[in-house]
Amino acid sequence: MGESADLLAEAFTDPTAAIETAMGRLEHAVRADRVELLRVIGNACRELRRIDESVRHLEQAVALAGSLSDAALEGRCSMSLAASLSYSGDFDE
């Protein structure tokens, strides 16, 4: 969790670097690790105001977390998705 937490923090302090790092790890990541990387990318994209891209990654993260039956992880991803949707002005989603 430490490495994921560091990368998540970087999504807010250096979003471009966080996206680059997470994308490099995404291809080989599985299960919860993949969800966390998608969440990092989604949050970093939001910081860069790439909202549509952010929503796409976070929707994938929520769906994958749900398929893992990990309610806490799904909740964290859903909160990130809600933040991105609020940036887009999509309050109905």
Backbone bond lengths (Angstrom), bond angles and torsions (degrees), N, CA, C in turn:
res aa  C-N    CA-C-N  psi(-1)  N-CA   C-N-CA  omega(-1)  CA-C   N-CA-C  phi
1 M - - - 1.463 - - 1.523 111.26 -
2 G 1.322 119.14 -30.91 1.450 122.30 -177.84 1.508 112.58 -57.27
3 E 1.316 117.42 -46.22 1.459 121.89 -179.58 1.528 110.86 -64.57
4 S 1.322 117.20 -41.49 1.465 120.98 177.86 1.520 110.76 -65.52
5 A 1.315 116.79 -40.00 1.463 120.68 179.79 1.522 110.34 -65.05
6 D 1.337 117.22 -40.43 1.463 120.73 177.59 1.522 110.79 -62.92
7 L 1.310 116.07 -43.38 1.464 120.72 179.92 1.523 110.71 -67.27
8 L 1.318 117.55 -37.26 1.460 121.11 177.04 1.532 110.32 -64.31
9 A 1.312 117.15 -41.46 1.467 120.47 176.99 1.527 110.34 -62.96
10 E 1.329 116.13 -39.18 1.461 120.66 179.35 1.531 111.46 -64.80
11 A 1.325 117.34 -27.01 1.466 120.47 177.52 1.523 111.12 -58.03
12 F 1.312 117.05 -26.07 1.460 121.11 -178.77 1.530 112.37 -99.39
13 T 1.328 117.85 -24.37 1.462 120.55 -178.39 1.523 112.90 -97.11
14 D 1.326 117.20 -32.40 1.469 122.59 178.59 1.526 107.81 -146.82
15 P 1.331 116.39 72.21 1.460 119.75 -172.51 1.526 114.61 -59.53
16 T 1.311 117.77 -35.25 1.465 119.78 -179.92 1.525 110.60 -63.51
17 A 1.320 117.20 -44.72 1.470 121.36 178.29 1.522 110.62 -65.91
18 A 1.328 117.14 -38.32 1.469 120.35 -179.91 1.524 110.53 -63.57
19 I 1.320 116.86 -41.94 1.467 120.24 178.47 1.521 109.87 -62.75
20 E 1.309 116.77 -45.63 1.467 121.06 -179.22 1.529 111.32 -60.23
21 T 1.314 116.86 -45.60 1.466 121.23 179.95 1.523 110.84 -65.32
22 A 1.321 116.50 -48.30 1.470 120.66 -177.66 1.525 111.33 -64.18
23 M 1.324 117.49 -41.59 1.471 120.28 179.30 1.530 110.12 -63.27
24 G 1.310 117.02 -36.02 1.454 120.42 178.66 1.522 113.26 -66.43
25 R 1.304 116.20 -27.17 1.474 121.16 -179.41 1.531 113.01 -94.45
26 L 1.317 116.68 -18.21 1.464 121.46 -170.44 1.524 113.35 -62.52
27 E 1.310 117.64 -39.64 1.463 121.23 -174.94 1.526 112.72 -58.16
28 H 1.326 116.97 -35.67 1.464 120.52 -176.21 1.527 113.39 -102.96
29 A 1.319 116.91 0.21 1.463 120.56 -177.99 1.525 110.56 -81.08
30 V 1.303 115.60 146.20 1.456 121.09 178.12 1.524 110.11 -130.02
31 R 1.313 113.60 157.36 1.450 123.58 172.32 1.533 113.10 50.79
32 A 1.315 117.07 -129.01 1.467 121.34 -174.16 1.527 111.64 -62.42
33 D 1.325 117.73 -33.50 1.468 119.54 178.01 1.523 110.42 -62.64
34 R 1.327 116.40 -40.58 1.467 120.85 178.62 1.531 109.83 -64.48
35 V 1.315 117.15 -41.38 1.466 121.15 178.61 1.525 110.15 -60.14
36 E 1.321 116.64 -46.60 1.466 120.23 -179.13 1.524 111.37 -62.48
37 L 1.327 117.36 -39.31 1.467 120.04 178.53 1.529 110.83 -66.60
38 L 1.312 117.50 -40.42 1.464 120.59 176.37 1.528 110.55 -62.47
39 R 1.308 116.21 -37.45 1.469 120.40 178.27 1.524 110.79 -67.00
40 V 1.318 116.92 -42.16 1.469 120.56 176.13 1.527 109.95 -58.06
41 I 1.330 116.38 -48.98 1.462 120.52 -178.66 1.534 110.25 -61.50
42 G 1.320 116.24 -44.59 1.464 119.83 179.35 1.517 112.83 -61.28
43 N 1.324 116.46 -44.27 1.467 119.67 179.50 1.525 111.12 -67.05
44 A 1.328 116.98 -40.85 1.458 120.68 179.72 1.529 110.68 -65.16
45 C 1.314 116.71 -41.77 1.470 119.89 177.03 1.518 110.81 -60.47
46 R 1.325 117.19 -39.56 1.467 120.61 177.67 1.525 110.14 -61.53
47 E 1.326 117.13 -41.97 1.460 120.77 179.34 1.528 111.38 -61.60
48 L 1.328 116.17 -31.68 1.459 121.74 179.16 1.530 112.06 -88.79
49 R 1.336 116.48 5.37 1.461 124.60 -179.81 1.532 112.47 63.64
50 R 1.320 115.84 28.19 1.462 121.78 173.49 1.531 106.64 -96.43
51 I 1.314 115.11 70.92 1.455 122.26 -166.43 1.524 112.69 -67.05
52 D 1.319 118.00 -44.79 1.471 119.46 -179.69 1.521 111.06 -60.34
53 E 1.315 116.43 -41.85 1.469 120.98 177.96 1.527 110.35 -65.54
54 S 1.317 116.49 -40.99 1.455 121.52 177.74 1.525 110.79 -58.31
55 V 1.313 116.23 -48.98 1.467 121.46 -178.97 1.525 110.21 -60.57
56 R 1.313 117.40 -42.73 1.477 121.09 -179.98 1.527 111.45 -58.71
57 H 1.319 116.95 -48.06 1.465 120.46 -179.15 1.524 111.70 -67.06
58 L 1.307 116.16 -40.06 1.461 119.54 -178.37 1.530 111.87 -71.82
59 E 1.316 117.98 -34.00 1.465 119.41 174.38 1.530 110.15 -62.98
60 Q 1.320 116.93 -39.88 1.472 120.47 176.07 1.524 110.46 -62.71
61 A 1.326 116.51 -42.08 1.462 121.08 -179.43 1.531 111.04 -62.80
62 V 1.325 116.70 -44.70 1.472 120.92 179.86 1.525 110.24 -62.27
63 A 1.324 116.21 -46.03 1.472 119.95 -178.76 1.524 111.32 -62.97
64 L 1.315 117.10 -43.86 1.460 120.47 -179.14 1.526 110.80 -67.88
65 A 1.325 117.29 -41.71 1.464 120.19 177.60 1.523 110.32 -61.14
66 G 1.324 117.21 -39.86 1.459 121.02 177.40 1.514 112.17 -63.06
67 S 1.330 116.46 -38.44 1.467 119.85 179.66 1.524 111.84 -69.92
68 L 1.329 116.31 -20.00 1.466 121.04 177.44 1.524 111.79 -87.82
69 S 1.337 116.55 -4.12 1.467 122.71 -176.53 1.522 111.85 55.65
70 D 1.337 115.47 39.55 1.461 121.81 178.35 1.527 107.34 -108.56
71 A 1.323 115.47 92.06 1.464 120.97 -173.63 1.527 112.13 -62.50
72 A 1.320 117.83 -38.75 1.464 120.29 -179.06 1.527 110.60 -66.00
73 L 1.319 116.20 -44.71 1.459 120.83 179.17 1.529 110.25 -65.76
74 E 1.319 116.63 -42.47 1.458 120.74 177.95 1.532 110.26 -61.63
75 G 1.314 116.83 -38.95 1.461 120.85 178.49 1.516 112.62 -64.81
76 R 1.327 116.91 -43.35 1.472 120.26 178.17 1.532 110.46 -62.62
77 C 1.316 116.56 -42.27 1.466 120.60 179.21 1.524 110.86 -66.53
78 S 1.317 116.67 -39.05 1.463 120.98 178.90 1.522 111.15 -64.30
79 M 1.322 116.90 -37.91 1.464 120.38 177.93 1.526 110.54 -65.53
80 S 1.325 116.52 -41.06 1.464 120.08 177.03 1.526 110.55 -64.07
81 L 1.324 116.26 -42.20 1.459 120.90 178.86 1.532 110.12 -62.65
82 A 1.303 116.91 -42.82 1.468 120.38 179.38 1.531 110.67 -59.87
83 A 1.315 116.72 -40.12 1.469 120.24 178.57 1.525 110.31 -62.83
84 S 1.321 117.16 -44.20 1.464 120.37 179.91 1.525 111.16 -65.85
85 L 1.315 117.00 -41.05 1.464 120.04 178.32 1.528 110.92 -63.70
86 S 1.330 116.58 -34.49 1.463 118.89 178.60 1.530 110.75 -67.59
87 Y 1.323 117.61 -33.22 1.466 120.91 176.21 1.525 110.33 -65.32
88 S 1.328 116.11 -33.66 1.462 120.28 -178.25 1.525 110.93 -80.59
89 G 1.320 117.08 -12.86 1.451 121.00 -176.56 1.511 113.46 82.50
90 D 1.346 116.09 9.89 1.464 120.85 -178.86 1.528 108.89 -90.45
91 F 1.315 116.26 85.04 1.452 120.56 -176.90 1.521 112.70 -87.31
92 D 1.326 117.19 -8.79 1.466 120.56 178.94 1.509 112.07 -83.17
93 E 1.318 118.31 -24.62 1.461 123.29 -177.19 1.510 108.32 -72.16
